[in-house]
């Protein structure tokens, strides 16, 4: 079966005051219909930039797809016109952005904002769009939709605004839903509710989901496969269970070790919580012909510092771009 989305050798460049920086460097991935794929990594590793490229929303005059393809249903989105991308966005591919308070328009009611998508892509009249908006608010578990449909964003809690964003994203029953840190600034109870909602709606609609997060717990709960990104490159890829149990890349191992475990934290001899020392390199250092994690890696040797690691394949379709992967 052909992949619903296939990205090959994608390179995205940003023009900065210091020059051109390759924020995404030779990225390849596949997403199948109905699958949940998670992008994991620290802030600044290229997760959201990859999503913006898929949506055709790279910063105007600053960002560009320098090379590679983004094939969706046999069409290269990297070469699609602005008009064609507007037809696809919100209809075939939708995105839940990080902060709903800044993504929702404060001067329009939530019902109007949901209905706008339906009128634009489904050619519904005002009455039909409003009726469908009520159904969507009920589907995302907003209490008393009829009494809330005419509310403005500021009249809703953070969790409710995020549910409205999900309703807008799912209004046209897209083939792909990109959820970019969908639980930012929400408390843990609401976070769990949002993840439950996304998982249930994905199963009901058959929508493929790309989950962007730094929360390994969310990945374990939501996704079948994961891609670990670092400095614009793919560090590791494979089934979630396989990677969590047997991480091959030192960076992946570090991310997993940063997650506190309840039993260990409650025990008298609990181990000290570890951290991935150092920070993500500067954008201007992206693209160097070496392992960009080598300055933070205790296992790095001269080969790591002088040549870019090739991707190695392990059992159960796990891949890792690390010269030391066989020894981990």
C-alpha positions as MATLAB code, in Angstrom:
seq = 'XXXXXXXXXXXXXXXXXXXXXXXXXXXXXXXXXXXXXXXXXXXXXXXXXXXXXXXXXXXXXXXXXXXXXXXXXXXXXXXXXXXXXXXXXXXXXXXXXXXXXXXXXXXXXXXXXXXXXXXXXXXXXXXXXXXXXXXXXXXXXXXXXXXXXXXXXXXXXXXXXXXXXXXXXXXXXXXXXXXXXXXXXXXXXXXXXXXXXXXXXXXXXXXXXXXXXXXXXXXXXXXXXXXXXXXXXXXXXXXXXXXXXXXXXXXXXXXXXXXXXXXXXXXXXXXXXXXXXXXXXXXXXXXXXXXXXXXXXXXXXXXXXXXXXXXXXXXXXXXXXXXXXXXX';
ca = [
       0.000    0.000    0.000;
       1.365    3.395   -1.023;
       2.061    5.865    1.775;
      -0.444    8.699    2.205;
       2.420   11.147    2.785;
       5.989   10.570    1.625;
       8.742   13.086    2.294;
      12.069   12.444    0.585;
      15.413   14.196    1.119;
      13.727   17.376    2.320;
      15.974   20.382    2.894;
      14.494   23.606    4.241;
      16.548   26.770    4.417;
      15.973   29.977    6.363;
      17.561   33.293    5.459;
      18.948   34.943    8.578;
      21.058   38.029    9.227;
      24.061   35.716    9.551;
      23.390   33.858    6.310;
      21.406   30.856    5.058;
      20.761   28.099    7.589;
      19.545   24.549    6.706;
      16.917   24.106    9.437;
      15.830   20.757    7.967;
      18.599   18.679    6.437;
      17.891   15.643    4.232;
      14.750   14.458    6.035;
      12.773   11.478    4.734;
       9.642    9.936    6.239;
       6.410    8.136    5.399;
       2.930    8.329    6.917;
       0.264    5.720    6.198;
      -3.496    6.242    6.288;
      -4.910    5.958    9.806;
      -1.453    5.900   11.426;
      -0.208    8.074   14.285;
       3.392    9.226   13.877;
       5.138   11.336   16.488;
       7.988   13.824   16.069;
      10.068   14.065   19.241;
      12.936   16.343   20.208;
      13.935   19.503   22.019;
      12.734   22.938   20.956;
      14.619   24.125   17.894;
      15.199   20.662   16.405;
      12.931   21.196   13.380;
       9.683   19.459   14.355;
       7.349   22.404   13.775;
       9.309   23.573   10.734;
       8.699   20.188    9.098;
       4.972   20.534    9.785;
       4.894   24.071    8.355;
       6.615   22.814    5.196;
       3.995   20.079    4.772;
       1.245   22.705    5.195;
       2.939   25.162    2.842;
       3.227   27.715    5.644;
       6.957   28.427    5.729;
       7.754   32.064    6.602;
       7.273   34.157    3.475;
      10.505   35.433    1.874;
      12.518   33.863    4.696;
      11.907   30.109    4.474;
      11.997   27.890    1.414;
      12.132   24.252    0.364;
      15.615   24.106   -1.122;
      15.352   20.493   -2.321;
      13.398   17.290   -1.861;
       9.767   16.316   -2.298;
       6.619   16.261   -0.140;
       4.331   13.776   -1.876;
       0.711   13.748   -0.731;
      -1.686   11.480   -2.612;
       0.706   11.508   -5.565;
       1.095   15.311   -5.632;
       4.291   17.163   -4.714;
       3.258   19.850   -2.243;
       6.719   21.413   -2.453;
       5.866   22.468   -6.022;
       2.161   23.232   -5.532;
       0.858   26.759   -6.165;
      -0.418   28.966   -3.342;
      -3.968   28.538   -4.650;
      -3.661   24.742   -4.622;
      -2.195   24.756   -1.107;
      -5.147   26.847    0.113;
      -7.467   24.167   -1.245;
      -5.571   21.435    0.606;
      -5.068   23.257    3.919;
      -7.994   22.766    6.254;
      -9.609   20.306    3.863;
      -7.196   17.411    3.237;
      -4.487   18.375    5.738;
      -5.273   20.278    8.928;
      -3.166   21.521   11.792;
      -3.738   22.185   15.487;
      -1.359   24.976   16.475;
       0.417   25.281   19.809;
      -1.441   28.157   21.450;
      -5.212   28.344   20.795;
      -5.591   31.816   22.307;
      -3.377   33.307   19.606;
      -4.651   30.997   16.844;
      -8.347   31.745   17.337;
      -9.653   35.127   16.186;
     -10.793   37.083   19.277;
     -13.476   39.105   17.434;
     -15.403   36.133   15.987;
     -17.440   33.581   17.887;
     -16.211   30.014   17.945;
     -19.241   28.941   15.925;
     -18.391   31.433   13.191;
     -14.796   30.247   13.060;
     -15.789   26.602   12.689;
     -18.449   27.457   10.114;
     -15.969   29.471    8.035;
     -13.948   26.345    7.271;
     -17.075   24.468    6.202;
     -18.299   27.281    3.958;
     -14.855   27.648    2.387;
     -14.114   23.989    1.672;
     -17.493   22.218    1.743;
     -19.605   24.949    0.091;
     -22.162   24.814    2.918;
     -24.645   27.612    3.428;
     -24.729   29.475    6.725;
     -27.466   27.359    8.319;
     -25.872   24.025    7.368;
     -22.441   25.191    8.523;
     -23.817   26.282   11.900;
     -25.602   22.965   12.349;
     -22.390   21.090   11.555;
     -20.463   23.367   13.952;
     -22.809   22.272   16.744;
     -22.175   18.616   15.877;
     -18.418   19.185   15.969;
     -18.539   20.954   19.326;
     -20.440   17.975   20.687;
     -17.920   15.582   19.103;
     -15.014   17.307   20.858;
     -16.975   17.144   24.122;
     -17.758   20.815   24.698;
     -20.608   20.849   27.285;
     -23.907   22.409   26.096;
     -22.815   23.202   22.517;
     -25.963   25.195   21.773;
     -25.202   27.607   24.585;
     -21.467   27.838   23.784;
     -21.509   28.135   19.998;
     -21.877   31.934   20.168;
     -19.180   32.393   22.802;
     -15.952   34.226   22.014;
     -12.550   32.602   22.664;
     -11.908   34.673   25.798;
     -15.068   33.221   27.368;
     -13.659   29.691   27.278;
     -10.980   27.921   29.306;
      -7.674   26.862   27.782;
      -8.805   23.261   27.421;
     -12.066   24.315   25.778;
     -10.241   26.581   23.321;
      -7.992   23.674   22.385;
     -11.088   21.530   21.783;
     -12.416   24.254   19.486;
      -9.126   24.152   17.564;
      -9.535   20.397   17.194;
     -13.111   20.886   15.962;
     -11.897   23.371   13.324;
      -9.107   21.027   12.254;
     -11.477   18.044   11.921;
     -14.379   19.946   10.350;
     -13.710   18.704    6.822;
     -12.613   15.214    7.904;
      -9.014   15.634    6.708;
      -6.811   12.758    5.693;
      -3.956   14.092    7.844;
      -4.127   15.976   11.137;
      -0.969   17.654   12.434;
      -1.076   18.322   16.184;
       1.748   20.684   17.129;
       2.226   20.534   20.917;
      -1.581   20.368   21.355;
      -1.441   20.485   25.169;
       0.894   23.446   25.680;
       0.058   25.401   28.872;
      -2.716   22.978   29.865;
      -2.788   21.221   33.218;
      -2.110   17.497   33.310;
      -5.760   16.478   33.683;
      -6.788   18.467   30.600;
      -3.740   17.172   28.714;
      -4.895   13.591   29.283;
      -8.401   14.509   28.083;
      -7.041   16.103   24.897;
      -4.888   13.072   24.086;
      -7.843   10.735   24.719;
      -9.953   12.890   22.418;
      -7.389   12.888   19.612;
      -6.917    9.131   19.853;
     -10.657    8.437   19.817;
     -11.372   10.824   16.944;
      -8.484    9.385   14.935;
      -9.927    5.889   15.277;
     -13.457    7.046   14.430;
     -12.529    9.079   11.351;
      -9.521    7.113   10.082;
      -7.471   10.307   10.032;
      -3.684    9.927   10.078;
      -2.105   11.984   12.870;
       1.300   13.622   13.140;
       1.900   14.426   16.805;
       4.646   16.944   17.549;
       5.765   16.851   21.159;
       8.657   16.630   23.611;
       6.535   14.541   25.998;
       7.687   10.917   25.801;
       4.678    9.851   27.873;
       2.323   11.261   25.255;
       4.259    9.472   22.528;
       3.975    6.144   24.323;
       0.234    6.653   24.739;
      -0.649    8.040   21.319;
       1.689    6.896   18.553;
       2.600    3.686   16.742;
       5.825    5.072   15.274;
       8.132    7.904   16.256;
      10.849   10.023   14.683;
      13.456   11.559   16.968;
      14.779   14.802   15.486;
      17.931   16.670   16.390;
      19.339   19.837   14.809;
      17.196   19.468   11.698;
      18.094   15.830   11.132;
      16.442   12.505   11.856;
      18.345   10.837   14.675;
      16.177    7.744   15.053;
      12.959    6.237   13.697;
      10.905    3.152   14.407;
       8.022    1.618   16.379;
       7.433    3.427   19.658;
       7.651    0.319   21.852;
      10.860   -0.794   20.181;
      12.610    2.561   20.560;
      11.542    3.104   24.162;
      12.746   -0.377   25.160;
      15.892   -0.356   22.993;
      16.978    3.193   22.051;
      19.918    3.079   19.664;
      20.866    6.782   19.558;
      22.449    8.466   22.633;
      20.118   11.424   22.183;
      17.031    9.180   22.247;
      18.385    7.404   25.298;
      18.906   10.767   26.993;
      15.358   11.931   26.253;
      13.918    8.737   27.710;
      16.140    8.989   30.800;
      14.820   12.497   31.472;
      11.316   11.151   32.126;
      10.676   10.614   35.854;
       9.160    7.261   36.781;
       6.599    7.230   39.561;
       7.756    4.021   41.255;
      11.376    5.108   41.200;
      10.514    8.558   42.538;
       8.613    7.080   45.486;
      11.294    4.608   46.494;
      13.858    5.429   49.188;
      16.783    4.691   46.884;
      15.432    6.533   43.874;
      18.080    7.417   41.288;
      18.897   11.027   40.484;
      16.973   12.330   37.480;
      19.373   12.591   34.547;
      19.554   15.282   31.904;
      20.889   15.731   28.394;
      23.737   18.136   29.031;
      24.369   21.095   26.750;
      22.019   22.751   24.269;
      20.969   22.403   20.646;
      23.602   24.022   18.382;
      23.051   27.359   16.672;
      21.120   27.374   13.396;
      24.286   28.439   11.609;
      25.917   25.194   12.751;
      23.174   23.042   11.235;
      24.304   21.171    8.139;
      27.900   20.595    9.217;
      29.465   17.350    8.011;
      29.621   15.692   11.428;
      27.308   14.318   14.095;
      25.726   17.470   15.486;
      25.107   15.733   18.809;
      28.796   14.921   19.291;
      29.505   17.963   21.491;
      26.887   16.701   23.980;
      27.612   12.977   23.711;
      29.873   11.149   26.171;
      30.494    8.390   23.625;
      31.593   10.635   20.749;
      34.941    9.915   19.085;
      36.956   11.467   16.254;
      34.788    9.792   13.627;
      31.655   11.380   15.145;
      33.285   14.815   15.045;
      34.540   14.543   11.487;
      31.846   12.784    9.452;
      28.080   12.679    9.292;
      26.726    9.307   10.489;
      24.853    7.135    8.038;
      21.500    5.617    8.926;
      21.745    2.050   10.202;
      18.849   -0.402   10.206;
      18.040   -2.708   13.101;
      15.343   -5.289   13.700;
      11.640   -4.361   13.744;
      12.198   -1.544   11.235;
      14.198    0.630   13.647;
      16.708    3.071   12.123;
      19.379    5.145   13.834;
      21.868    7.699   12.500;
      24.739    7.129   14.944;
      28.219    5.718   14.518;
      27.969    4.226   18.016;
      24.507    2.710   17.573;
      25.663   -0.915   17.405;
      27.328   -0.619   20.786;
      24.427    0.985   22.698;
];
